[in-house]
């Protein structure tokens, strides 16, 4: 029997909306595709989360999995999925809502959907809520694909215990990948790291780790935005001090600000005098009006879907390079699976070295393809996915 040609055009395999009987709030699950019966994608919680948003995020996860496919790796590519809950994670009812959502989604988490932290949720919180919902693990659906499940689970648990200068390896992995994608673009353009300025939206899991790696690589972080506003300093912010003063949601205690640090409106990060802009918080952060204020040369999408398509077209027309989320922030997901499947051990230096090699190679491949095709990095990433899907389909069977 011939395997159908893989494609990204069909509708998702599973798309559902759940309504909480206690609060009336809604949650969503979208499974875009399956590989060997399993899909991967985190769970986010934010006010205003929609089914459309979760659908786009699930499609992005399908692409990220395909982009990190390596036939020599133990890491088996999975399909893409995503979960979302329409609630402010700071709401007193948020945790109970999370538990009820996971309980409702338990059949999917047990059988086909592996999930974890995303915007608004930490892995510790997801793990605690999953246990209360009666689940073995938020990634238990992948266990049947492991050669040695006990050893794999022990390895991942050990990796989650690793800290580097006060921040967990699980939090740092994604930021390491974002930073390496950014540095690859700078290096290929011949732009010195020293003197290159960066502005970030978000200092949570992804934004905070990205800020650390870029600062330690020699770049100057001149602006950081959180829910209270933008903190700016043209001479450079003390990134480590800001990281140490964050709460669980990435909000910085202003008591640590230095005399030269300024407090500006929340959207001031957009127009910061910086070469690199890193949206690392919410989706749809940059629209057509916002893009007119941007002076940066590169936008590095650490968040999922932060630049609207119309805004990206306008940015591209005036020479701004947008490095797309499906490549830039894919390191977190890949690190989980490299560790669980045994491609790397629970060691920070090994993890960072593997991430840097993989992200530099993938980003370089994308930029080479964009130059050869005369197109954008995002279009090049989509072309790379289209190249790899038939190979995955041939080796593992198609997504359904």
C-alpha positions in Angstrom: 0.0 0.0 0.0 1.4 3.4 -1.0 1.8 6.0 1.8 -0.1 9.2 1.0 2.2 12.1 0.2 2.6 14.2 3.4 1.3 17.7 3.4 0.8 20.6 5.8 -2.5 21.6 4.1 -5.1 19.3 5.7 -7.1 20.3 8.8 -5.8 19.1 12.2 -6.4 15.6 13.1 -8.1 16.6 16.4 -9.5 20.0 17.4 -11.6 20.4 20.5 -12.9 23.0 22.8 -13.6 22.2 26.5 -15.7 24.3 28.9 -14.9 24.2 32.6 -18.1 23.4 34.6 -16.9 25.4 37.6 -15.7 28.7 36.0 -17.2 28.6 32.5 -13.7 29.3 31.1 -12.6 27.5 28.0 -9.6 25.3 27.1 -8.5 23.9 23.8 -6.5 21.0 22.4 -5.4 20.7 18.8 -3.4 17.6 17.5 -2.1 18.6 14.1 -0.5 15.3 13.2 0.7 12.1 14.7 4.0 10.2 14.1 3.9 6.6 15.3 0.8 7.6 17.2 2.2 10.4 19.2 2.3 14.3 19.0 4.3 16.8 21.0 3.4 20.3 22.1 3.2 22.4 25.3 0.2 23.8 27.2 -0.2 27.6 27.6 -2.4 29.6 29.8 -3.2 33.2 29.0 -6.3 35.5 29.0 -7.7 35.6 25.5 -6.3 32.3 24.3 -8.3 31.0 21.3 -8.8 27.9 19.3 -7.3 29.7 16.3 -4.2 30.5 18.2 -3.8 26.9 19.5 -4.3 25.6 16.0 -1.5 27.7 14.6 0.8 26.7 17.5 0.1 23.0 16.8 1.0 23.4 13.2 4.2 25.1 14.3 5.0 22.1 16.4 4.6 19.7 13.5 7.2 21.9 11.7 9.6 22.0 14.6 9.6 18.2 14.9 10.3 17.8 11.2 13.1 20.3 11.2 14.9 18.5 14.0 14.6 15.1 12.3 18.0 13.3 12.1 18.0 9.7 10.9 21.2 9.1 13.0 19.6 10.2 16.2 17.8 8.1 18.8 15.2 11.0 19.0 12.2 9.9 17.1 10.3 12.7 15.4 6.8 13.2 16.7 3.7 15.0 15.4 2.6 18.4 16.4 0.0 19.4 19.0 -0.8 22.2 21.4 -3.0 22.9 24.4 -4.4 26.3 25.6 -6.5 27.6 28.5 -8.2 31.0 28.4 -7.3 32.3 31.8 -4.8 34.7 33.5 -2.3 32.4 35.2 -2.2 34.8 38.1 -6.0 34.3 38.7 -6.7 32.6 42.1 -8.8 30.0 40.2 -6.0 29.2 37.6 -4.6 26.2 39.4 -7.9 24.4 39.9 -8.8 25.2 36.3 -5.5 23.6 35.2 -6.1 20.4 37.1 -9.6 20.1 35.7 -8.4 20.7 32.2 -5.7 18.0 32.5 -8.3 15.6 34.0 -10.6 16.2 31.0 -7.6 15.7 28.6 -6.3 12.7 30.4 -7.4 10.2 27.7 -5.3 12.2 25.1 -2.3 12.7 27.4 -2.3 9.0 28.2 -2.5 7.9 24.6 -1.2 10.5 22.1 -0.4 14.0 23.4 2.9 14.7 25.2 2.9 18.2 26.8 4.7 20.5 29.2 5.2 24.1 30.1 4.5 26.9 27.8 3.5 30.6 28.1 2.0 31.2 31.6 2.9 27.8 33.1 6.0 26.3 34.6 6.9 22.7 34.3 6.8 22.3 38.1 3.2 23.5 38.0 2.2 21.3 35.1 3.8 18.3 36.9 2.0 19.0 40.1 -1.4 19.5 38.4 -0.9 16.4 36.2 -0.3 14.2 39.3 -3.4 15.7 41.0 -5.3 14.9 37.7 -4.3 11.2 38.0 -1.6 11.2 35.3 1.7 9.4 35.5 3.5 12.1 33.6 2.7 14.9 31.1 4.8 13.0 28.5 3.7 9.4 29.3 2.3 8.9 25.7 5.8 8.7 24.4 6.9 6.0 26.9 6.0 3.1 24.6 8.5 4.4 22.0 11.4 4.3 24.5 13.9 1.4 24.4 14.4 1.6 28.2 11.6 3.5 29.9 13.0 3.5 33.5 16.4 4.7 32.4 15.0 7.3 30.1 12.7 8.7 32.8 15.5 8.8 35.3 17.7 10.6 32.8 15.1 13.3 32.2 14.4 13.7 35.9 18.1 14.1 36.6 18.3 16.7 33.8 15.5 18.7 35.5 17.5 18.8 38.7 20.5 20.5 37.0 21.0 24.2 37.7 23.5 26.6 36.2 24.1 29.8 38.2 20.7 29.6 39.8 18.6 28.7 36.8 17.4 25.2 35.8 18.8 23.5 32.7 15.2 22.9 31.5 14.7 26.7 31.5 18.0 27.5 29.9 17.8 25.0 27.0 15.4 27.1 25.0 17.2 30.4 25.5 20.5 28.7 24.5 18.8 27.7 21.2 17.3 31.2 20.6 20.7 32.9 21.3 22.5 30.5 19.0 20.1 31.2 16.2 20.6 34.9 16.7 24.4 34.6 16.9 24.5 32.5 13.7 22.7 35.3 11.8 25.0 38.0 13.3 28.1 35.9 12.5 27.0 35.3 8.9 26.4 39.0 8.4 29.8 39.9 9.7 28.3 41.8 12.6 30.5 42.0 15.7 28.9 40.7 18.9 30.5 43.5 21.0 28.4 46.6 20.6 25.4 44.9 19.2 22.3 45.9 21.2 19.3 43.8 22.1 15.8 44.6 23.3 13.5 41.8 24.6 9.8 41.5 25.3 9.5 39.1 28.2 11.9 38.0 30.9 10.2 34.7 31.7 11.5 31.2 30.9 12.5 31.8 27.3 13.2 35.6 27.4 15.3 35.4 30.6 17.5 32.5 29.4 17.9 34.2 26.0 19.0 37.5 27.7 21.6 35.6 29.8 23.1 33.8 26.8 23.2 36.9 24.6 24.7 39.0 27.3 27.4 36.3 28.1 28.1 36.2 24.3 29.1 39.9 24.4 25.9 41.6 23.3 24.4 44.5 25.2 20.9 44.1 26.5 19.5 47.7 26.5 15.7 47.1 27.1 13.5 44.4 28.7 9.7 44.5 28.9 7.5 42.8 31.4 3.9 43.3 32.5 4.8 46.4 34.5 6.5 48.2 31.6 9.9 48.4 29.9 13.2 48.7 31.8 15.9 50.4 29.6 19.5 51.5 29.9 21.4 52.6 26.7 24.6 51.6 28.4 23.3 48.1 29.1 21.2 46.5 31.8 22.5 44.2 34.6 20.9 41.0 33.2 21.9 38.8 36.1 20.4 41.2 38.6 17.1 41.4 36.7 17.0 37.6 36.4 17.5 37.1 40.2 14.7 39.6 40.9 12.0 38.0 38.8 8.9 36.3 40.1 7.5 33.1 38.8 5.8 35.0 35.9 9.0 36.9 34.8 8.0 40.2 36.5 11.0 42.1 37.7 11.1 43.7 41.2 11.9 47.3 40.4 13.8 47.7 43.7 16.9 46.2 42.0 17.1 48.9 39.3 20.2 51.0 39.2 20.3 54.8 38.9 20.9 54.7 35.2 18.0 52.3 34.5 14.8 54.0 33.2 11.2 52.8 33.5 9.3 53.3 30.2 5.8 52.3 28.9 5.3 48.6 28.2 5.5 49.0 24.4 8.7 51.0 24.4 10.8 47.9 23.7 9.5 48.0 20.1 11.3 51.3 19.3 14.4 50.6 21.3 17.7 51.7 19.7 18.9 48.2 19.1 20.0 46.0 16.3 18.2 42.9 17.6 14.6 42.7 18.8 13.5 39.5 20.6 9.8 39.1 21.2 9.8 36.4 23.9 6.4 36.7 25.5 3.0 36.6 23.7 1.8 35.7 20.3 0.6 38.5 17.9 2.9 41.0 19.6 3.9 42.9 16.5 1.2 44.1 14.1 1.4 46.4 11.0 1.3 49.6 13.1 3.9 48.3 15.6 6.3 47.4 12.8 6.6 51.0 11.7 8.3 51.8 15.1 10.9 49.1 14.8 14.5 50.2 14.2 16.2 46.8 14.6 17.9 44.9 11.8 16.9 41.5 13.1 13.8 40.2 14.8 14.4 36.9 16.6 11.1 35.1 17.3 11.6 33.5 20.7 7.9 33.5 21.3 5.5 31.6 19.2 3.8 33.5 16.3 4.8 37.0 17.7 4.9 38.8 14.3 1.7 39.0 12.3 2.1 38.0 8.6 1.2 41.5 7.3 3.7 43.1 9.7 6.4 40.6 8.6 5.8 41.5 4.9 6.2 45.2 5.7 9.4 44.5 7.8 10.9 42.4 5.0 10.2 45.1 2.5 12.3 47.6 4.4 15.1 45.2 5.0 14.4 43.8 8.5 15.2 40.1 8.8 12.7 38.0 10.8 14.1 34.8 12.1 11.0 32.5 12.5 9.8 30.8 15.7 9.7 27.3 14.1 13.5 27.4 14.0 14.5 29.9 16.7 12.6 28.5 19.7 12.7 24.9 18.7 15.5 24.0 21.0 13.4 23.5 24.1 11.3 20.8 22.5 14.3 19.1 21.0 16.2 19.2 24.3 13.4 17.2 26.0 13.5 14.5 23.4 17.3 14.3 23.0 17.5 13.8 26.8 14.6 11.3 27.1 15.7 9.2 24.1 19.3 9.2 25.2 21.1 11.4 22.6 22.5 13.5 25.4 22.8 13.0 29.2 21.7 15.1 32.1 24.6 17.4 31.9 24.5 21.1 31.2 27.7 21.4 29.1 26.7 18.5 26.9 23.2 19.9 26.4 24.5 23.3 25.5 27.1 21.9 23.1 24.5 19.8 21.4 22.0 22.7 21.2 24.6 25.0 19.8 25.7 22.6 17.1 22.1 21.7 16.1 20.8 25.2 16.1 23.7 26.7 14.3 23.4 24.0 11.6 19.6 24.4 11.3 19.7 28.2 11.2 22.6 28.2 8.7 20.7 25.8 6.5 17.6 28.0 6.6 19.5 31.1 5.8 21.3 29.4 2.9 18.0 28.2 1.5 16.5 31.7 1.8 19.5 33.2 -0.1 19.4 30.5 -2.8 15.6 30.8 -3.3 15.6 34.6 -3.0 13.0 34.3 -0.2 12.5 34.9 3.5 13.9 32.8 6.3 10.3 31.7 7.2 9.6 30.6 3.6 12.9 28.7 3.6 12.0 27.0 6.9 8.7 25.9 5.3 10.6 24.5 2.3 12.9 22.5 4.6 9.9 21.0 6.3 8.4 20.1 2.9 11.7 18.3 2.1 11.7 16.3 5.3 8.1 15.3 5.6 8.3 12.6 2.9 11.4 11.1 4.5 9.6 10.9 7.9 6.5 9.5 6.2 8.6 6.8 4.5 10.4 5.8 7.6 7.7 6.0 10.3 4.4 6.1 8.5 2.3 9.1 7.9 0.9 11.3 10.6 -2.6 9.8 10.9 
